[in-house]
Amino acid sequence: MKLDIIGDIHGCFDEFEALTKKLGYTWINGLPIHNEKRQLAFVGDLTDRGPHSLKVIDVVYKLVIQEKNAHYVPGNHCNKLYRFLVGNKVQVTHGLETTVEEFEALDHINKEKVRNQFINLYEQAPLYHQLDEGNVVIAHAGIRQDYIGRSDKKVKTFVLYGDITGKNNLDGTPERRDWAKKYTGSAWIVYGHTPVKEPRTINNTINIDTGAVFGGKLTALRYPEIETVSVPSSMPYVEEKFRSFD
């Protein structure tokens, strides 16, 4: 199995298109196709903050649901957008407002199209993917070794939000433990969620959220090669959004 696993896109469609082309994909009828039968996979957080969330949804929906030629797991922003689209009361903040603004600008027919696409994509997605006979696991915020194979509420919270402590950092973001330091499994865990300036590899885990929406890069992991490929972001650089590890 040959995969190109893409980090948090957050509506940065131009960077997504540029990255796929750098990876050797050709866009045919609006979709990226690889002539060596490589498949794209997405670690979630397709939308919010960036300028073209709905275009990202459209392409990923078509690849995953219609063509059955890609893999997707939801992130916390995906979860919140899903809840918004099914009519739950959510706070339209922390980036969701940009996606909602795009959505509200559509006519009724296109609103229903986007709503149906994303609900379908989200409801058919697993909490995390175990691919290549379990040798690679894709989970938005990562996953503990003892959680692999489970899908209970604890696991859902972990894969969407990370190993949260229940406390907040000074900037209001949830405090998270560095679970990757304790990972001892043989399967590769590929995840995003926490923006880092460079892909972070530790103990068979790799964080490929390099902060495209905060002016960093959009990064993909080529599997099984375990090589990263990135393109620069066109978004303004926001230093404080990036996390550094000891």
C-alpha positions, 0 to 999 in steps of 0.5 A: 500500500502506497499512501500520501498522508496530508496534514491539517489543510484548514481550508488552504486549498491552493497549498493542497493542490500545490502539494499534491502536484509536488507529490506527483498527482495530476488533476483530472476533472478536478481531482488529484490522480496518481499514475502509480496508484498511490492514494491520498489520506487525510488526518482531518481538520479539512476546514476552518480559518483558511480561505477555501474550506468548501473546495477542500470538502468537495474534493475530499468527498469525491475522492473518499466517498465517490471514487473510494480512492482516498482515506479520511479521518475527522478532526476536532474542527470536522466534528464541530462543523458536522454538529453545526450542519446537523443543526446542533447549537455550537459556538461559531468561533475558533475558525468555524466562522470562516467556513460558516461565512462561505457556507452562508454565502451559497444559494439553497441548492449549493448549501444542501449539496455541501451539507450532504457532502460533509455529513456523508463524509463525516458519518462514514469516517472511522475514528481512526484508520488502521491501514496496511494490515495495521502497520500504519494508523492515521488518527487526527490528534494521535492515539495511545497504543492501548487504545488501538482497536477501541472506539469508546468515548475515551478514544474518541476524545483522544483522537479528536483533541489529544491527551488533554489534561482538563486544564487550559494553557494561558492562551485558552487552548487545552493543555495536552500531554506529550503522549508520543514520548511514551508510545512503544508500538511498532505501527506508525502513528501519523497525526496532526492537530498540534502545529509544529514548525517541522514534522516531528518524528518520535517513537514511530509517531510523526506529527505532520501538522506544520501549520499551513493555516498559520503561515507554516507549511502544508506537509504530507508523509509518503508511506511506506517510504517515511519521507515528508514533502512540504509546500510553503503556506501563503497565509500570514505567519503566526509564531505563537500558534506553533508548539515546541517540544523539549 
